[in-house]
């Protein structure tokens, strides 16, 4: 259960990161950003679900992750952090929303582990379907919120006040999460 709560904290950080990246598209490109984000996120989620189904995983929170996979997760997020930082320093800020289309392995790992917060009977009956439900919920929360932030009355408060470097630092939060997962449970079951 503690891993599920830690997953919720990590997901909150990545929710802010993706929300900020999507709002960086600005009012001219927010429709394209909000249309492409669920397509890319859904394709990554479908690939993960297919892989879990083929490996005969009963529930997504019961997957086993080895150390090499954790190294790759940290490496991918280090690259994402560097690219976001580079865009914030030299590139056009309104193209940073393209970084939200890149897969975030920590988000998908945390969505898998979040199924541990469900009651055991519910988690067993939903199985892999819980991962799809969490993914749909993620998109249903982030896409309208990003659209409203760009087009709504809070545009000046959120869009212009958060620098892109903050988004890059949220990627660094992923560096802590594998270590926290290992500290809480030894190795992931």
C-alpha positions as CSV (number, residue, x, y, z in Angstrom):
1,X,0.0,0.0,0.0
2,X,2.9,2.4,0.7
3,X,4.1,1.9,-2.9
4,X,0.7,2.9,-4.2
5,X,0.8,6.1,-2.2
6,X,4.3,6.8,-3.4
7,X,3.1,6.1,-6.9
8,X,0.3,8.7,-6.4
9,X,2.9,11.3,-5.3
10,X,5.1,10.6,-8.4
11,X,2.0,10.7,-10.6
12,X,1.1,14.1,-9.2
13,X,4.5,15.4,-10.1
14,X,4.2,14.1,-13.6
15,X,0.7,15.3,-14.0
16,X,2.0,18.8,-13.3
17,X,4.9,18.3,-15.7
18,X,2.6,17.1,-18.6
19,X,0.1,19.8,-17.8
20,X,2.7,22.5,-18.0
21,X,4.1,21.0,-21.2
22,X,0.7,21.0,-22.8
23,X,-0.1,24.6,-21.8
24,X,3.2,25.7,-23.3
25,X,1.6,25.1,-26.7
26,X,-0.3,28.4,-26.3
27,X,-3.7,29.3,-27.5
28,X,-2.8,28.7,-31.2
29,X,-1.6,25.1,-30.8
30,X,-3.5,23.9,-27.7
31,X,-6.1,22.0,-29.8
32,X,-3.4,20.0,-31.6
33,X,-1.6,19.3,-28.3
34,X,-4.8,18.2,-26.6
35,X,-5.7,16.0,-29.6
36,X,-2.3,14.3,-30.0
37,X,-1.6,13.8,-26.3
38,X,-4.3,11.2,-25.7
39,X,-3.4,9.4,-29.0
40,X,0.2,9.0,-28.0
41,X,-0.5,8.2,-24.4
42,X,-3.2,5.7,-25.4
43,X,-0.8,3.9,-27.8
44,X,1.8,3.6,-25.1
45,X,-0.8,2.4,-22.7
46,X,-2.1,-0.2,-25.2
47,X,1.4,-1.5,-25.9
48,X,2.0,-1.9,-22.1
49,X,-1.3,-3.6,-21.7
50,X,-0.6,-6.0,-24.6
51,X,2.8,-6.8,-23.1
52,X,1.4,-7.5,-19.7
53,X,-1.3,-9.6,-21.2
54,X,1.2,-11.7,-23.2
55,X,3.3,-12.2,-20.0
56,X,0.2,-13.5,-18.3
57,X,0.3,-10.8,-15.5
58,X,-2.9,-11.1,-13.4
59,X,-2.7,-7.6,-12.0
60,X,-0.5,-4.7,-13.0
61,X,0.8,-4.0,-9.5
62,X,2.2,-7.5,-9.2
63,X,4.8,-7.0,-12.0
64,X,8.4,-7.7,-11.3
65,X,10.9,-5.0,-12.3
66,X,14.6,-5.8,-12.4
67,X,17.4,-3.3,-11.7
68,X,18.2,-2.9,-15.4
69,X,14.7,-1.8,-16.2
70,X,15.0,0.8,-13.4
71,X,18.3,2.0,-14.9
72,X,16.6,2.5,-18.3
73,X,13.7,4.4,-16.6
74,X,16.1,6.8,-15.0
75,X,18.1,7.1,-18.3
76,X,15.0,7.9,-20.3
77,X,14.0,10.6,-17.8
78,X,17.4,12.0,-17.7
79,X,17.2,12.5,-21.5
80,X,13.8,14.0,-21.2
81,X,15.0,16.3,-18.5
82,X,18.0,17.4,-20.6
83,X,15.8,18.0,-23.7
84,X,13.3,20.0,-21.7
85,X,16.1,22.1,-20.1
86,X,17.6,22.7,-23.5
87,X,14.3,23.8,-25.0
88,X,13.8,26.2,-22.0
89,X,17.2,27.8,-22.6
90,X,17.6,28.0,-26.3
91,X,14.5,26.7,-28.2
92,X,11.1,28.2,-28.7
93,X,9.1,27.7,-25.6
94,X,5.9,27.1,-27.5
95,X,7.4,23.9,-29.0
96,X,8.0,22.3,-25.6
97,X,4.6,20.7,-25.7
98,X,6.1,18.1,-28.1
99,X,8.0,16.7,-25.1
100,X,4.6,15.6,-23.6
101,X,4.2,13.2,-26.5
102,X,7.4,11.3,-25.5
103,X,6.7,8.2,-23.3
104,X,7.3,8.5,-19.6
105,X,8.1,5.1,-18.2
106,X,7.8,6.3,-14.6
107,X,4.2,7.4,-15.3
108,X,3.3,3.9,-16.6
109,X,5.1,2.1,-13.8
110,X,3.3,4.3,-11.3
111,X,-0.1,3.6,-13.0
112,X,0.7,-0.1,-12.7
113,X,1.6,0.2,-9.0
114,X,-1.4,2.4,-8.3
115,X,-3.6,-0.7,-8.7
116,X,-2.3,-1.8,-5.3
117,X,-4.4,0.9,-3.7
118,X,-7.6,-0.8,-4.9
119,X,-9.3,-3.3,-2.5
120,X,-7.9,-6.8,-3.2
121,X,-11.2,-8.2,-4.5
122,X,-11.7,-5.2,-6.9
123,X,-8.0,-5.4,-8.1
124,X,-8.3,-9.1,-8.7
125,X,-11.6,-8.8,-10.6
126,X,-10.4,-5.8,-12.7
127,X,-6.9,-7.3,-13.4
128,X,-5.1,-5.5,-16.3
129,X,-8.3,-3.6,-17.0
130,X,-7.5,-1.4,-14.0
131,X,-4.4,-0.1,-15.9
132,X,-6.6,1.0,-18.8
133,X,-9.1,2.6,-16.5
134,X,-6.3,4.6,-14.8
135,X,-4.9,5.6,-18.2
136,X,-8.3,6.8,-19.4
137,X,-8.8,8.7,-16.2
138,X,-5.4,10.3,-16.6
139,X,-6.4,11.6,-20.0
140,X,-9.8,12.7,-18.9
141,X,-8.3,14.8,-16.2
142,X,-5.3,16.4,-18.0
143,X,-6.6,17.2,-21.5
144,X,-9.6,19.4,-20.5
145,X,-7.7,21.0,-17.7
146,X,-4.8,22.0,-20.0
147,X,-7.3,23.3,-22.5
148,X,-9.1,25.4,-19.9
149,X,-5.9,26.7,-18.5
150,X,-4.8,28.1,-21.9
151,X,-8.2,29.3,-23.0
152,X,-9.8,30.2,-19.6
153,X,-9.4,32.9,-17.0
154,X,-6.3,31.4,-15.3
155,X,-4.2,31.7,-18.4
156,X,-2.1,34.5,-17.0
157,X,-1.6,32.8,-13.7
158,X,-0.5,29.3,-14.9
159,X,0.9,29.6,-18.4
160,X,3.3,32.5,-17.9
161,X,4.3,32.0,-14.3
162,X,5.8,28.5,-14.4
163,X,9.2,28.4,-16.2
164,X,10.1,25.4,-18.4
165,X,13.0,24.8,-16.1
166,X,10.5,23.7,-13.4
167,X,9.2,21.2,-15.8
168,X,12.7,19.8,-16.4
169,X,13.1,19.5,-12.6
170,X,10.0,17.5,-12.4
171,X,11.7,14.9,-14.6
172,X,14.5,14.8,-12.1
173,X,11.9,13.7,-9.5
174,X,11.9,10.4,-11.4
175,X,15.5,9.9,-10.3
176,X,14.3,9.7,-6.7
177,X,11.3,7.4,-7.3
178,X,13.2,4.1,-8.2
179,X,15.3,4.6,-5.1
180,X,12.2,5.2,-3.0
181,X,10.5,2.2,-4.5
182,X,13.5,0.0,-3.6
183,X,13.8,1.5,-0.2
184,X,10.1,0.9,0.6
185,X,9.9,-2.7,-0.6
186,X,13.4,-4.0,-1.1
187,X,12.9,-5.1,-4.7
188,X,9.6,-4.6,-6.5
189,X,7.5,-7.7,-6.4
